[in-house]
Amino acid sequence: MTDIYTSMILALTQVSGRAGSISPTDAARAVATVLVPEGGPDAWHAHLAPVRRAARLLARSGHIEILRKGKPVDPAGAKGVIRLRIAAAREA
């Protein structure tokens, strides 16, 4: 399951901790910076869908929570504006 998308989500949510959360856009921008540093300001768009897919997998496996309006939601129904937070059991 570990690829650059899952690794970036896990790293960023770990840094933000339980009190914080990240946007899928944050992870997409970080991945774009690593993979295509000279890609320009919009290079992250191509990575947003894979980040959201990775987030759903991580949420189903209990690594992170997907939040909608600050509340955890079912990964299968997570649509629209979402945030990602490290799961309580995963915070170290």
Secondary structure, DSSP 4 states (H G I P E B T S, - for coil): --SHHHHHHHHHHHHHTTT--B-HHHHHHHHHHHH-TTS-TTTTHHHHHHHHHHHHHHHHTTSEEEEETTEE--GGG--SS-EEEE-GGG--
